């Protein structure tokens, strides 16, 4: 068990729709990052949240947004889905002060049709 | 901007043979370097990392990597592979000490041949 749980595991959406992906971290993990992994590619950094505030963002448009909650859960929201948004979305969390001590979840596979 | 190049997309190796997975990075500042492994239908697991100190870092399952600053490389090696090593391996770099953002390479699929 990794300690980071993502839901759902698989999801199919239609172009133009909105989607919410969820991540539940271990207690105390107050830093969470989201990555997008397209098929055959390495993960790309979307953004990071620390103590419920955005703390860095990658090269993704504003239709990608996030939330982090006091109970160590977080969400990734994507509006106006495009076909290229089809990917594995990974959540990674860590304890404060644990330098690069990320624990990754198993991901949500999003397919946009 | 930082970037990572993994020169081999696929590496087939016979069981018990040695393997080297290549990784080169580009950065204008000091970096931290990582190797992650991804088994089918799973997330990423940290294999080893270089933050400071000895340039040779080792994992608990026999892998090692050496940070070579002059060649901007961080190649991963194992002297004798096992079937269970079959997986996708990602090299990553971070130069942003603030939010610990990772930049990944495109991955190398290691296939062990019995």
Contacts between the chains, C-beta under 8 A, distances in Angstrom:
chain1	res1	chain2	res2	distance
A	2	B	43	6.5
A	4	B	43	7.5
A	31	B	100	7.8
A	33	B	99	7.9
A	33	B	100	7.7
A	33	B	101	7.5
A	33	B	102	7.9
A	35	B	102	7.8
A	40	B	106	7.3
A	40	B	107	7.8
A	41	B	106	5.7
A	41	B	107	7.5
A	42	B	4	7.5
A	42	B	90	5.3
A	42	B	92	7.6
A	42	B	104	3.2
A	42	B	105	5.3
A	42	B	106	5.1
A	42	B	107	5.4
A	43	B	44	7.1
A	43	B	90	7.4
A	43	B	102	7.5
A	43	B	104	5.0
A	44	B	104	7.3
A	45	B	101	4.9
A	45	B	102	6.4
A	45	B	103	7.1
A	48	B	99	4.9
A	48	B	100	7.6
A	48	B	101	6.9
A	50	B	99	7.5
A	55	B	98	7.7
A	55	B	99	5.0
A	56	B	96	7.2
A	56	B	98	7.1
A	56	B	99	3.6
A	56	B	101	5.7
A	58	B	101	7.1
A	90	B	43	5.7
A	90	B	44	6.8
A	92	B	43	7.9
A	92	B	44	7.6
A	94	B	100	7.9
A	99	B	51	6.7
A	99	B	100	7.4
A	100	B	32	6.6
A	100	B	34	7.0
A	100	B	46	7.9
A	100	B	49	6.1
A	100	B	51	7.1
A	100	B	94	6.9
A	100	B	100	5.5
A	100	B	102	8.0
A	102	B	46	7.0
A	102	B	100	7.8
A	102	B	102	7.9
A	104	B	36	8.0
A	104	B	43	3.7
A	104	B	44	4.3
A	104	B	45	7.1
A	105	B	43	5.2
A	106	B	41	7.1
A	106	B	42	5.4
A	106	B	43	4.6
A	107	B	43	5.5
